[in-house]
Amino acid sequence: MTQAFPLQWPQGRRARPASARRAPRFNRKEWRSNASGSSWRTCEITVADARRRLQEELDHIRARFPVISSNIETRLDGLPRSGGREPEDPGVAIYFELAEQPHCLPCDTYTTVAGNIAAVAAHIAATRAIERHGVASVREMFSGFAALPAPTSCWEILGIPQSSSRDAIEESFRVLAKQRHPDHGGSTQAMAELNRARHEALSKIAC
């Protein structure tokens, strides 16, 4: 089952190093009144604004069962809260069904969760614009974003059989840690998942 919190980054997609992220370029217009009069003001986009943009685009392509997975804690309705502190890893992964097939659009280009959600919305909008030329449908253009099932056990996460020894568990952990550590292009979420898998696997063979 896809989780909204914490971030469930898709398998096979390498996370962007923090140093490679940039400030978001998505803004919103807000009507402000003061002593000198009223006018429109350009403000930084919020998570709530980005959610609305994304939902509009998902509705346009008739996507079903959307889940915004991020490192922002969720509200009671499962959506990420707006106005909170920015997490260390601002990446997002948008999961949904299109023509009964699971898809995932991940993004960690920007330094804010709102920016990354808005980027996915902008990507869908741009894809819909391309569809108007009649070369390919949205479904065909999104075929490369088919979601892989998330690992469900510590053995799948470590990539080793259930009969593995302690040495095999530690060796697999060392190899994967080099790929998943934030300093090597991974993320804190990916490293936390790997640590949990190692701990669980070692506890199972100790029994």
C-alpha positions in Angstrom: 0.0 0.0 0.0 1.3 3.5 -0.9 2.1 5.6 2.1 1.6 9.4 2.2 4.0 9.9 5.1 7.0 9.4 5.2 8.1 9.7 1.6 7.9 6.5 -0.4 10.4 7.1 -3.2 10.0 4.9 -6.2 12.3 2.0 -6.8 14.9 2.5 -9.5 14.8 6.3 -9.4 17.9 7.9 -8.0 17.4 10.7 -5.6 18.9 14.1 -6.3 21.7 15.3 -4.0 20.7 18.3 -1.8 23.3 20.4 -3.5 21.7 19.9 -6.9 18.3 21.2 -5.8 17.2 24.8 -6.6 14.7 27.3 -5.3 11.2 26.8 -6.7 10.0 29.1 -9.5 6.3 28.7 -8.8 4.4 31.6 -7.4 0.8 32.7 -6.7 -1.1 36.0 -6.9 -2.7 37.3 -3.7 -4.9 40.4 -3.3 -3.6 42.6 -0.5 -5.1 45.7 1.0 -3.3 48.3 3.1 -3.3 52.0 3.9 -2.1 53.0 0.5 -4.7 50.9 -1.4 -5.2 47.4 -2.7 -3.2 45.5 -5.3 -2.2 42.0 -6.4 1.0 40.7 -4.8 3.2 37.8 -6.0 3.8 35.3 -3.1 5.6 32.0 -2.8 3.4 29.0 -3.5 2.1 27.0 -0.5 1.6 23.3 -0.1 -2.2 23.9 -0.2 -1.8 25.9 -3.5 0.3 23.2 -5.1 -2.1 20.5 -4.0 -5.0 22.3 -5.7 -3.0 22.7 -8.9 -2.0 19.1 -8.9 -5.6 17.9 -8.3 -6.9 20.0 -11.2 -4.3 18.4 -13.5 -5.0 14.9 -12.3 -8.7 15.5 -12.9 -8.0 16.6 -16.5 -6.3 13.3 -17.3 -8.9 11.3 -15.3 -6.4 9.9 -12.8 -7.8 7.9 -10.0 -6.8 7.2 -6.3 -4.0 9.8 -6.1 -1.6 9.8 -3.2 0.9 12.6 -2.5 3.8 10.9 -0.7 6.2 13.3 1.1 8.0 13.9 4.3 5.3 16.3 5.5 3.0 14.9 8.1 -0.6 14.4 6.8 -3.9 15.8 7.8 -6.8 13.6 8.8 -7.8 13.3 5.1 -4.3 12.0 4.2 -3.1 15.1 2.4 0.1 16.9 3.4 -0.3 19.8 5.8 0.4 23.3 4.6 2.5 25.9 6.5 4.7 23.5 8.4 8.5 23.3 8.7 10.3 22.2 5.5 11.7 18.6 5.8 15.3 17.8 5.2 14.3 15.8 2.1 11.6 17.9 0.2 11.1 15.3 -2.5 7.6 14.1 -3.4 6.2 11.1 -5.3 2.7 11.3 -6.8 1.0 7.9 -7.1 -2.2 7.4 -9.1 -4.0 5.1 -11.5 -4.4 5.9 -15.2 -6.5 3.6 -17.3 -6.3 1.1 -14.4 -2.5 1.1 -14.4 -0.4 2.3 -11.4 1.8 5.3 -12.1 4.3 7.4 -10.1 5.6 10.9 -10.9 8.5 11.7 -8.5 10.2 15.1 -8.2 13.0 16.4 -5.9 14.2 19.2 -8.2 13.3 22.0 -5.8 14.1 22.8 -2.2 10.5 22.8 -1.0 7.7 20.3 -1.0 5.3 22.8 -2.5 7.7 23.5 -5.3 8.0 19.8 -6.1 4.3 19.2 -6.0 3.7 22.2 -8.3 6.4 20.9 -10.7 4.5 17.6 -11.1 1.3 19.6 -11.8 3.2 21.6 -14.4 4.6 18.4 -15.9 1.1 17.0 -16.4 -0.1 20.3 -17.9 2.8 20.3 -20.4 2.1 16.7 -21.3 -1.5 17.4 -21.9 -0.4 20.3 -24.2 1.8 18.0 -26.2 -1.1 15.5 -26.6 -3.0 18.1 -28.7 -0.6 17.5 -31.6 -2.0 14.0 -31.9 1.3 12.2 -31.8 0.7 10.3 -28.6 -1.9 10.1 -25.8 -1.3 11.1 -22.2 -1.5 7.4 -21.3 1.2 6.6 -23.9 3.5 9.4 -22.7 3.1 8.3 -19.1 4.0 4.7 -19.9 7.5 5.3 -18.7 6.2 6.2 -15.2 4.6 2.9 -14.4 4.9 2.4 -10.6 6.8 -0.6 -9.4 5.4 -2.4 -6.3 7.2 -1.3 -3.1 9.3 -3.9 -1.3 7.2 -5.5 1.4 9.8 -7.3 3.5 13.3 -6.7 4.9 14.6 -9.4 2.5 13.3 -7.7 -0.6 14.7 -4.3 0.5 18.1 -5.9 1.1 17.8 -7.9 -2.1 18.8 -11.2 -0.5 17.0 -14.5 0.2 15.3 -15.2 3.5 17.9 -18.0 4.3 20.8 -15.5 4.3 23.4 -15.5 7.0 24.4 -12.6 9.2 27.4 -11.9 7.1 25.3 -11.8 3.9 22.9 -9.3 5.6 25.8 -7.0 6.6 27.4 -7.2 3.2 24.2 -6.4 1.4 23.7 -3.5 3.8 27.2 -2.1 3.2 26.7 -2.2 -0.6 23.3 -0.6 -0.6 24.3 2.0 2.0 26.8 3.3 -0.5 24.0 4.0 -3.0 21.3 5.2 -0.6 23.3 7.5 1.7 22.4 11.2 1.2 26.1 12.0 0.7 26.1 9.6 -2.4 22.9 10.8 -4.1 20.5 8.8 -1.9 18.1 10.3 0.7 17.5 10.2 4.4 14.3 8.3 3.8 16.0 5.6 1.7 18.7 5.2 4.3 16.2 4.9 7.1 14.3 2.2 5.2 17.6 0.3 4.7 18.5 0.6 8.4 15.1 -0.7 9.4 15.5 -3.7 7.0 18.9 -4.6 8.4 17.7 -4.4 12.0 14.6 -6.6 11.2 16.6 -9.1 9.2 19.2 -9.5 11.9 16.5 -9.9 14.6 14.9 -12.7 12.5 18.0 -14.8 12.3 18.8 -14.2 16.0 15.6 -16.0 17.0 
